[in-house]
Amino acid sequence: MIISNSNGGRSNSNLPNFFNVARCVVNTKISKLIMFILAAMAIGHLTMHYFISVPPENNKQRDALDIAESNLKNIKHIEELQRIKRSVSSELRDLESQRNKLQDEITGFQSQSTLAEKESKRAQSDLESLKRQILQTKNERLEILYQNPKMAAPVRLLPKEEDNIDIDPPTRSDWCGMHNCFDYSRCSLTSQFPVYVYPPNNNGEDAVWQKTAYILDTSLNAFLGNSYATSDPAIACLYVVIIGEVEQDSLKGNQEPANIQRWLYSLPYWKGDGRNHILVHMSRQSTNQNLLLGVNTGRAMIAQSSFQKTQFRDGFDVILPSLISTSDKMNFVKKFSDISELEDNNPSNAIMQVPVMRKYFLSFVGQWSPKEDQELEIGKEQEDSLNLEPVDEKFHATLTEHLEEMSSDEKHGKILFESSCLDGRLVTSGFKSEWALCGTTESRTQVLSQSTFSLIVAPENYNIISTALLATRLAESLHSGAVPIILGNQLKLPFHEHIDWKKASIMWPKARITELGFLLSSYPHSDILAMRRQGQFIYDTYFSSAKSVLDSMLATVRTRLNIPPLSIQDEQSNVVEHKSYAFEKEEAPGDATSEFAMPPPEGKVDSAKFIRNFTSVTIDADDLWNKSPGPFHLYPSTPFDRILSSDAKFLGSSTGFRPIGEGQGGVGEVFQQSIGGNVPREQFTIVMLTYKREEVMLQSVQRLKGLPYLNKVIVVWNSPDAPTDDMQWPDIGVDVVVIRPKQNSLNNRFLPFSEIDTDAVLSIDDDAHLRHDEILFGFRSWRECRERIVGFPGRYHAWDISENKWKYNADYCCELSMVLTGAAFFHKYYMYMYSYWMPQEIRDKVDELMNCEDIAMNFLVSHLTRLPPIKVTSRWTFRCPGCPEALSTSQSHFDERHICINYFVKVFGYMPLLGTQFRVDSILFKTRLPREKQKCFRFI
């Protein structure tokens, strides 16, 4: 069909344009349009019906063809997808390979960057260290230039035989003193005081008298192991002659002064005048022998217990104590099979110092009925030749009357007074005009151990200044803890030249006997206990054995000559060689590298030793005699050495000092870069005890790398098997010394090994985990309290009211009296005291229980200082995380420690531990500071 358009043109019917259709629809009527739509719908419906009604076979064929065609298309699609996948996988592999290469390159660059950064930091740190080291070297150079040169010890000077010269002795021997009767040329300051002892067993036919067997044995044993004894008389400074005690039967006819003098002058080294000789007469059984009275002893000194006033030359002769009570030496050693038996163990003969007030306020037992046939009193002819004081023959009656009155009214307490030896007790008489002893040593000690004070009455003959019987009463009182009242101030007590008897006894004139009760009642308990404790020290140190008496006698002469005692010996150790390996230590909070700044690097700085050799026997001579351990050894240093004033270290005495901020102070980095303090710079030694925990121990050693002020690490190898040859030890920048002791003992922790070159010692367990800053703070704190134990874990001695005894308390509490030595600083001096001076019974108990060595050390230090320990930081426990469970967690461990405390109290005689209610923290700890300010430590 051809339709003409408005332009008269012709158009194909199969390609009607939009306008023609639109025009046709517009021109057609609505009714025709509706009919057209209905027809189309009818045709569509018929068509659908036709296809639906087609037979199934034809549909299946058509479906199969459609499926086949679809599958073919799918296969082609899958193959295309697989091809794409292979292509993509290949591309991904290439990309992954490229990525890995890039990642490796990035990692390499990062490693190089990290390494370069570390190298840069190390170089920067080395540069800063070099700067500080240069500054340190300059300071040391200035110190060397301006300090007094340190001189080496002079060569030991010994005399020779040809050095002896004859010097006329004084006109009278009683005019002798050290200045005119002693030959100093034989005793130089560096001679080390050689002493020659005449053989004591000279009871031959030519002997003047027979010495007692006891004196022969004890004197021989006492000098046999004496460090000053020499077998070469040509080099001797002092010659010792043992006079007696003498058998009474051998005295008849031989005690004439002429016979004794003839015998003395026959001695091979007497040299005509007895110079540098000391004549020793010891008393044990006899109380009235004075063999040398009236004998011209030339220039020889006399050492004995009994002296007449005109016979004694003060500052030249020596008054000795009596040996009568030395047989009562305590012996605590006992082994037990189980804990229950140990709980009831009391050290035999232990005298307790508390309670302060005892059953008897004052006691005196004696008899005023001296025998008329006493030996060796001054004869009439000798008495006329001497200018002697008259004898007061009435005082004993006045004394008896007053003591009976005091005992009857008991106004001041219960008084025990017996004026005669009752019940047939043994009577031991002394010289005329002195009260005799009643009973035996054991019976007298039983009374004295129940007495607060004991009365010792001087002879009524004022010409007698010392007797063996009086020395016996004194020794028994001191041993029993009864404070002696010396009635009669004309007396001279043993070793009075150096012992301050006012600290252990009361010297009271006879004229004030009526005021004695009032005086004693005014003494507070603290003073009585202090005197009792000092008396116990004097007895143990100077009276307790023949060896103690003879050693004290030699120390008296040596102190007069200003010759220092021999130095204490370090413990010689078995050092085990080992191999070391280098490692990089990871930085941890609290380590030195994480603090504000590393302290200046230092080489090995050992503590100064023996710098007070001669001042100790001059300005400190009396202190040495009146404080433990006594004057018998010289120590490298002590925690009680004097310190300079603050201005001295800036004005002429700056050697070794490193003030904070050069004296201006500071915080943070400035504080950390200097050790500061009141004493010169120093370092510390770590002593680590280990037993079968090699892995834990090596980890603990490894953590010490980079720790400032560390001088050395000593590992005490208590394990039964020695370290293997292939065992590798970490190289921590300082020496690690492995010592294998002779036996497995917890006491090995406190042996003063010769390898310890510092005053400061940090005792630490092998499983203790302490940060560097904690150790440094503990070290700084100890430097200000050198006489104390300063450490971390605190414990307390608690009193059990129900059982009336002490208990070991490990719970958290607001009071402590012990700092465990598993992590604590102390002075090396206390290692000498623990190993060589503390009673052996305590060390034996530690070995028996394999426990309590830390409690023993706290007992010792508190006993010597009368001060509690110091706890630092808030740390209460110090076991490392992940370490095996320690034995200290078992109940039996605590039961043993309860026993230890009560046993140690009995050995010491009292409870020396003292409580404290504070701990030490850094000065700016918990102080609110402005943001621009720094504290002393970041983490503590």
ABEGO torsion letter per residue (X at the ends): XBBBBAAGBBBBAABBBAAAAAAAAAABBAAAAAAAAAAAAAAAAAAAAAAAABBAAAAAAAAAAAAAAAAAAAAAAAAAAAAAAAAAAAAAAAAAAAAAAAAAAAAAAAAAAAAAAAAAAAAAAAAAAAAAAAAAAAAAAAAAAABBBBBBBBBBBBBBAAABBBBBBBABAAABBAAAABBAAABBAAAGGBBBBBBABABBAABABBBBAAAAAAAAAAAAABAABBABAAABABBBBBAOBBBAAAABGAABAAAAAAAAAABAAAGGAGBGBBBBBBBAABAABBAABGBBAEABBBBBABBBAAABBBGABBBBBBAAAAAABBBABBBBABAAAAAABBBBGBBBAOBABBABABBBBBBBBBBAABBGBBBAAAAAABBBBBBBAAAAAAAAAAAAAAAAAGAAEBBBBBABBBGGBBBBBBBBGBBBBBEBAAAAAAAAAABABBBBBBBABAABABBAAAAAAAAAAAAAGBBBBBBGAABBBBGAAABBAAAABBBBBAAAAAAAAAAAAABBAAAAAAAAAAAAAAAAAAAABAAAAAAAAAAAAAAAAGBBBBBBBBBBBBBBBBBBBBBBBBBBBGBAAABABBBBBBBBBBBBBGAAAAAAABAAAAAAAABOAEAABBBABBAABBBBBAAAAABGAABGBBBBGGGAEEBEAAAAABAEEABBBBBBBBBBBBBGBAAAAAAAAAAABGBBGBABBBBBBABABBBBAABBBBBAGBBBBBBBBABBBAAAAABBBAABABABBBBBBAABBBBAAAAAAAAAAAAABAABBBBABBBBBBBBAAAGBBBBBABBBABBABBBAABBBBBAAAAAAAAAABBAAAAAAAAAAGBGAAAAAAAAAAAAAGBBBBBBEABABABBBGBBBBAAABAAAAAAAAAAAAAAAAAAGBBABBBBABBBBBAABGBBBBAABBBABAAX
